[in-house]
Amino acid sequence: MKYIPLKVRVKRSRFNLYQAIKEALKEQGEEILDDDILVISSKFIAMSEGRVINLDSVKPSPEAVRLSNAAHIPSGLAELILREADRVYSTLPSFVLTIKYGMVVPNAGIDRSNVEPGSAILYPRDPVASAEKIRLQILTNLGKRVGVVVTDSRLMPTRVGTTGIAVAVAGFEAVSDERGKSDLFGNIMRVTKRALADDISAGASLVMGETSESIPVVIVRGSGLTIIDRPIELEDLVIDEEKCIFIRGLSRHETTVYI
């Protein structure tokens, strides 16, 4: 399997995502082939949608002020977190633990890196729709059947550092169900599922980097995954909170809340 990075010129405002990818391919002499998987940074997609907010322009609510004081974050950022988060769990110094698009993420996925000082960038409005849109644009304009992964960097429980995780997927099955299969010693798998999209995201994060690399798109070639036309919904990627062993386990202990 091969990971091909696409370096893209720095973007500072809304732009056409498909055209930006097309230009990067031309400048670097690359092409998209059938069965390729495009891994695209969620922040790159969000930038194309104009999802960059000047924090000074955000008027905080009283609830946001309380959250700001509890987490020691700017009140404008606290307001954005409350607007964007599907659920707020608890606070830590500089962080608010939230649920966004079914994932446990700090600060509802809002980031203050790789944007102008004093600004913050949100998640894409609808990453599932964004992934499907770029897949269909490539199919329509280039005639290539590809998969798409919208990726973001994520902290993992008890681990140091970030890794890549799939926020949305289009064009291939994001998860492989291994239940019912036998292992090397004949044991039957009862709960195991392979997070294929997350595995691909983690590999892409090696070449994307986290700072000034300017590589928001990676072509994954030779994955062996089957390209399909069935829409991949958010529910295909996430597990209900009551079934998540981390949330179920940690919810038994007291957590610090800001309210």
C-alpha positions as CSV (number, residue, x, y, z in Angstrom):
1,M,0.0,0.0,0.0
2,K,1.3,3.5,-0.9
3,Y,0.6,6.9,0.6
4,I,1.0,9.8,-1.8
5,P,1.0,13.2,-0.1
6,L,-0.4,16.2,-1.9
7,K,1.1,19.5,-0.8
8,V,-1.4,22.4,-1.2
9,R,-0.7,26.1,-1.0
10,V,-1.8,27.8,2.2
11,K,-5.5,28.8,2.2
12,R,-6.7,31.8,4.3
13,S,-10.4,32.0,3.3
14,R,-13.2,30.0,1.6
15,F,-12.2,28.1,-1.6
16,N,-13.4,25.4,-4.0
17,L,-12.2,22.1,-2.5
18,Y,-12.4,20.0,-5.7
19,Q,-10.4,22.6,-7.7
20,A,-7.8,22.9,-5.0
21,I,-7.2,19.1,-5.1
22,K,-7.2,19.2,-8.9
23,E,-4.6,22.0,-9.0
24,A,-2.4,20.1,-6.4
25,L,-2.5,17.0,-8.6
26,K,-1.4,18.9,-11.7
27,E,1.4,20.8,-9.9
28,Q,2.9,17.6,-8.5
29,G,2.4,15.4,-11.6
30,E,0.1,13.0,-9.8
31,E,-3.3,11.5,-10.9
32,I,-6.2,9.8,-9.3
33,L,-6.8,6.1,-10.2
34,D,-9.7,3.8,-9.8
35,D,-9.8,2.2,-6.3
36,D,-7.7,5.1,-4.8
37,I,-8.8,6.4,-1.4
38,L,-8.4,10.2,-0.8
39,V,-7.8,11.1,2.8
40,I,-8.7,14.8,3.3
41,S,-8.1,16.8,6.5
42,S,-11.3,17.8,8.1
43,K,-9.9,21.3,8.8
44,F,-9.0,21.7,5.1
45,I,-12.7,21.0,4.2
46,A,-13.8,23.3,7.0
47,M,-11.6,26.1,5.6
48,S,-13.1,25.6,2.1
49,E,-16.5,26.1,3.7
50,G,-15.4,29.3,5.4
51,R,-15.7,27.8,8.9
52,V,-13.0,30.1,10.4
53,I,-14.2,32.3,13.2
54,N,-12.6,35.4,14.7
55,L,-13.0,34.8,18.5
56,D,-13.3,38.5,19.2
57,S,-16.5,38.5,17.1
58,V,-18.2,35.9,19.2
59,K,-20.5,37.2,21.9
60,P,-20.5,34.8,24.9
61,S,-23.6,33.8,26.7
62,P,-23.7,33.6,30.6
63,E,-23.3,29.8,30.3
64,A,-20.2,30.3,28.1
65,V,-18.7,32.6,30.7
66,R,-19.1,30.0,33.3
67,L,-17.6,27.4,31.1
68,S,-14.7,29.8,30.2
69,N,-14.0,30.2,33.9
70,A,-14.1,26.5,34.6
71,A,-11.9,25.5,31.8
72,H,-9.6,28.6,31.7
73,I,-10.3,29.2,28.0
74,P,-11.4,32.4,26.1
75,S,-15.1,33.1,26.5
76,G,-15.5,33.3,22.8
77,L,-14.1,29.8,22.4
78,A,-16.4,28.5,25.2
79,E,-19.4,29.9,23.3
80,L,-18.4,28.2,20.1
81,I,-17.9,24.9,22.0
82,L,-21.4,25.2,23.4
83,R,-22.8,25.9,19.9
84,E,-20.9,23.1,18.2
85,A,-20.9,20.3,20.8
86,D,-23.6,17.6,20.7
87,R,-22.9,17.0,24.4
88,V,-20.5,18.5,27.0
89,Y,-19.1,16.1,29.6
90,S,-16.6,17.8,31.8
91,T,-13.8,20.4,31.9
92,L,-10.0,20.2,32.3
93,P,-7.5,23.1,32.2
94,S,-7.6,24.5,28.6
95,F,-10.0,21.7,27.5
96,V,-13.7,20.8,27.5
97,L,-14.5,17.1,26.9
98,T,-17.4,16.8,24.4
99,I,-19.2,14.6,22.0
100,K,-19.3,15.7,18.4
101,Y,-20.5,13.6,15.5
102,G,-20.6,10.6,17.8
103,M,-16.9,11.0,18.8
104,V,-15.4,12.0,22.1
105,V,-13.3,15.1,21.3
106,P,-11.8,18.0,23.1
107,N,-13.5,21.4,22.5
108,A,-16.1,20.0,20.0
109,G,-13.3,19.6,17.5
110,I,-12.6,23.3,17.4
111,D,-8.9,24.1,16.7
112,R,-6.8,27.2,17.0
113,S,-3.8,25.9,15.1
114,N,-3.2,26.4,11.4
115,V,-5.4,29.5,11.4
116,E,-4.6,33.2,11.9
117,P,-3.9,34.2,15.5
118,G,-7.1,35.1,17.3
119,S,-9.2,32.8,15.1
120,A,-10.6,29.2,15.5
121,I,-11.6,26.7,12.9
122,L,-14.7,24.5,13.4
123,Y,-15.5,21.0,12.0
124,P,-17.1,20.9,8.5
125,R,-20.9,21.5,8.6
126,D,-21.6,18.0,7.4
127,P,-18.5,15.8,6.9
128,V,-20.5,12.9,5.6
129,A,-22.0,15.0,2.9
130,S,-18.6,16.6,2.2
131,A,-17.0,13.2,1.7
132,E,-19.8,12.0,-0.6
133,K,-19.7,15.2,-2.6
134,I,-16.0,15.0,-3.4
135,R,-16.4,11.3,-4.3
136,L,-19.1,12.1,-6.8
137,Q,-17.2,15.0,-8.2
138,I,-14.2,12.8,-8.9
139,L,-16.5,10.1,-10.4
140,T,-18.3,12.7,-12.6
141,N,-15.4,14.8,-13.7
142,L,-12.6,12.2,-13.9
143,G,-14.5,8.9,-14.3
144,K,-12.7,7.4,-11.3
145,R,-14.3,5.3,-8.6
146,V,-12.6,6.2,-5.4
147,G,-13.1,6.2,-1.6
148,V,-12.9,9.3,0.5
149,V,-11.9,9.7,4.2
150,V,-12.4,12.9,6.1
151,T,-9.7,12.7,8.8
152,D,-8.8,14.5,12.0
153,S,-6.1,14.1,14.6
154,R,-7.2,12.7,17.9
155,L,-5.8,12.0,21.4
156,M,-6.4,8.4,22.5
157,P,-7.1,7.3,26.1
158,T,-3.9,6.7,28.1
159,R,-1.7,7.3,25.0
160,V,0.8,10.1,24.4
161,G,0.4,12.1,21.2
162,T,-2.2,12.3,18.4
163,T,-3.1,9.9,15.7
164,G,-5.5,10.0,12.8
165,I,-9.2,9.1,13.0
166,A,-11.9,9.0,10.4
167,V,-14.6,11.7,10.9
168,A,-16.5,10.6,7.8
169,V,-16.2,8.1,4.9
170,A,-17.5,7.6,1.4
171,G,-17.0,4.9,-1.2
172,F,-16.0,1.9,0.9
173,E,-17.1,0.0,4.0
174,A,-15.5,1.9,7.0
175,V,-15.7,-1.1,9.3
176,S,-15.0,-4.8,8.7
177,D,-17.0,-7.2,10.9
178,E,-14.8,-10.1,12.0
179,R,-17.4,-11.7,14.3
180,G,-17.9,-15.4,13.6
181,K,-14.5,-15.8,12.1
182,S,-11.8,-18.0,13.7
183,D,-8.4,-16.9,14.9
184,L,-5.1,-18.9,14.5
185,F,-6.1,-21.2,17.4
186,G,-9.7,-21.8,16.4
187,N,-11.2,-19.3,18.8
188,I,-14.4,-17.7,17.4
189,M,-14.4,-13.9,17.3
190,R,-17.4,-12.6,19.2
191,V,-17.0,-8.8,19.3
192,T,-14.1,-7.9,17.0
193,K,-14.6,-5.3,14.3
194,R,-11.8,-3.7,12.3
195,A,-11.9,0.1,12.0
196,L,-10.6,0.2,8.4
197,A,-11.2,3.9,7.9
198,D,-9.4,4.8,11.2
199,D,-6.5,2.5,10.2
200,I,-6.2,4.4,6.9
201,S,-6.4,7.7,8.7
202,A,-3.6,6.8,11.1
203,G,-1.3,5.9,8.2
204,A,-2.1,9.1,6.4
205,S,-1.3,11.2,9.5
206,L,2.3,10.0,9.2
207,V,2.7,12.0,6.0
208,M,0.2,14.8,6.7
209,G,2.0,16.0,9.9
210,E,0.6,18.4,12.5
211,T,2.4,21.7,11.9
212,S,3.7,23.5,8.8
213,E,3.8,20.5,6.4
214,S,0.8,21.9,4.3
215,I,-0.2,18.4,3.3
216,P,-4.0,18.2,3.8
217,V,-4.7,15.5,1.2
218,V,-3.1,12.0,0.9
219,I,-3.8,9.5,-1.9
220,V,-3.9,5.9,-0.6
221,R,-3.2,3.4,-3.3
222,G,-3.3,-0.4,-3.1
223,S,-5.4,-0.7,0.0
224,G,-7.2,-3.7,-1.4
225,L,-10.6,-2.3,-0.2
226,T,-13.6,-2.6,-2.5
227,I,-15.1,0.7,-3.8
228,I,-18.9,0.8,-3.4
229,D,-21.7,3.2,-4.2
230,R,-23.7,2.7,-0.9
231,P,-23.7,5.9,1.1
232,I,-21.7,5.5,4.4
233,E,-23.6,7.1,7.2
234,L,-22.2,8.5,10.5
235,E,-23.9,5.5,12.3
236,D,-21.5,3.2,10.4
237,L,-18.6,4.8,12.2
238,V,-19.7,5.3,15.8
239,I,-20.9,3.2,18.7
240,D,-23.7,4.1,21.0
241,E,-22.5,5.6,24.3
242,E,-24.1,2.9,26.4
243,K,-22.1,0.3,24.4
244,C,-18.7,2.1,24.6
245,I,-16.5,0.5,27.2
246,F,-14.6,3.7,27.9
247,I,-17.7,5.8,28.5
248,R,-19.4,3.1,30.4
249,G,-16.4,2.5,32.6
250,L,-15.5,6.1,33.3
251,S,-19.1,7.2,33.9
252,R,-19.0,5.2,37.1
253,H,-16.6,7.7,38.5
254,E,-17.2,11.3,39.4
255,T,-16.3,13.9,36.8
256,T,-15.9,17.6,37.2
257,V,-18.7,19.6,35.6
258,Y,-18.8,23.3,35.0
259,I,-22.5,23.9,35.8
